[in-house]
């Protein structure tokens, strides 16, 4: 019994040292792809870099999606990068129907926030006044696909980087759903 336990521990140590371990959960069943572009104050931003997309299931019937990216406005200058963030929360019992675009301004089940951050302070708050559509094309226990065309406006000047508007176009295919949403 003791020799079996020692063997198991040694095998586990070798697997960890070799970089082998349990597969991350969930495992996407299809090819994962996502893309995002942005326009700030009616000016298209350069191609976004470092785009990250994540989604999660809250355990109660709701979903959250988060997208982040960087726009390198002047590649030679460190302080001319703009960090972008987009958060989409879909409440349980939502009016989302797969394949049907939903007007986000008219839906009480979809909550949006966008952020644009510059290199230097002051702190920049998220913008939440949004119009546009969100479409879930496919939704399963493990993954989701969809697209969105969203325009955020900042009439109260809560974000000094956004003078008038911040628009996003995004698409995602087979985005893995993590079955745990961290508390915000």
N, C-alpha and C positions, 0 to 999 in steps of 0.2 A: 504494500500500500504506500509506504513512504517512498520507495523507489519510483512508483508511478507519479507521485506528486512532484518529486524532484525532476523527473523527465518532462512533465507538463510545464513546469516553471522554466526549465532550460529551453524548451521548444518555443515558448512564448517570448522569452528574452531574445532568442535568435531571430524570430519573426519581426520583433520590434526593431532590432538593430538593422535588419535587412530592409526596413521600410515597409514591411508587409503588416497589415493590420486589418481590422474589419472594414468592409466597404462603407463609405459615407452613406448616411440615410437622409433622404430617399435617393434611390438610384433612378435617374431619368431613363425612361424607356425609349426616347427618341433623340434625335439630334437637337441639342439646345442652341438656339440662336436668339439674339436680341440686338436691337439697335435703337438709338435715340439721337435726335437732332434738336437744336434749340435756336430760338430767336429772342434777342434781348432788345427791347425798345425798337421793334420793327427792323432790326439789323441782324441778319443771320450770323450766328457765331461760327467760327472755324470748326472743322470736323472735331467732334468730341473724342477725347482719349480717356482711357481707364474706365470705360463704362462698366458698371456692375449692376446686375439685376438680381433681386431676391424676392421670394414670395413665401408666405406662411399661412397656415390655417390656425385659427385661434381656439379651436376645440368646441366652439359654440355655434358654428355655421358661418362664421365670418372669415374673410381673407384680407391680407395686407400685401401690398407690393411696394418695393422701394427700389428706386433707380438713382444712381449717382454717377457723375462724370466730371471731367475737367475740360474747360475750353481754354486753350492756350492762345490768347489774343495776339500777343507779340512773342514769338518763340524765343527771342534772345533775352527777354526781360523776365526775371523771376516774379516780380510783383504784378504782372499783368495777366495772371491766371485767374479764371473765375471758376469756383467750385459750384456745381449744380446738384440739386437734389429734388426728387419728386417722390411723394408718398401718396399712395392710394389705399384707402381702407374701405372695404365693402362689408357692411353690417349684415348680420344674420337676417333672414326673411327679406332679403333685398329684392328689388324688382328686376334683377339681372336675368335675362333670358339668353342662353347661348346663341350666338350668331346675330343678335339684335343690338344695334347701337343704342346706348342709353345717354340721354341728355343729362350731363352731370349737374347742371344748374337746377334742373327740375326734380332730381332724385334726392330724397332725404336719407337714403341708405348709403350713399357714396360720399366719402369725406376726403378732401384733397388738400395738400399743402405743397408748396414749392419753395425752394430757397436758392438764392444766388449769393455766394460769399466771395469777397475780395480778400486780398492778401493782408491788408491792414485793418485794424478796428476802425470804426465802432462796430459793436455786434450787429449782426444782420438777422432780423426776425423772418420767419417764413411768411409767405403770401398765401392767403387761403381763398381769395375771391376768384372763382374759376368758372369758365364756360367751356363747352366742347362736348366731345363724345368719348365714351369708353365702350369697347366691344370685347366681350369674351367669346372667342371662336370655339374653344374647346376647354373643358374642365373635367378633370378626373381626380381621384384621390391622390395621385402622385404628381400631376403636372397640369399646367394651364398654358393656353395660347391666346393671344389677343392683340389689340392695338388701341391706341388712344391718340386723339388730337385735342390738346388742351391749351387754353389761353388764360393766364393769370394776370390780373390787373392789381395795381397797388395804389388805390385812390387815397389811402390814409398815410402813405409814405412810411410804412413799417420796415421796409427794406431799402437802404440807401443805394444799393447796386441797381435795383429795378426802378427806373424813373417812371415808366408808363406800363410796360407789359413784359411778360416772360412767357413764351410759347414753347410747347414741347410736341414733337411728333415721335411716337414710339411704337415699336412692334416687338412681340416676343413669341417664341415658338418653343413648346415643350419645356417651359420653365419649371424646374422642380419645386414642389411645394414641401416646405419643412412643416412638420406637424407640431409646431410650437412657435408661438409668436412671443418674443421677449416683451416685457412691460416697457412702455415708453416713459 
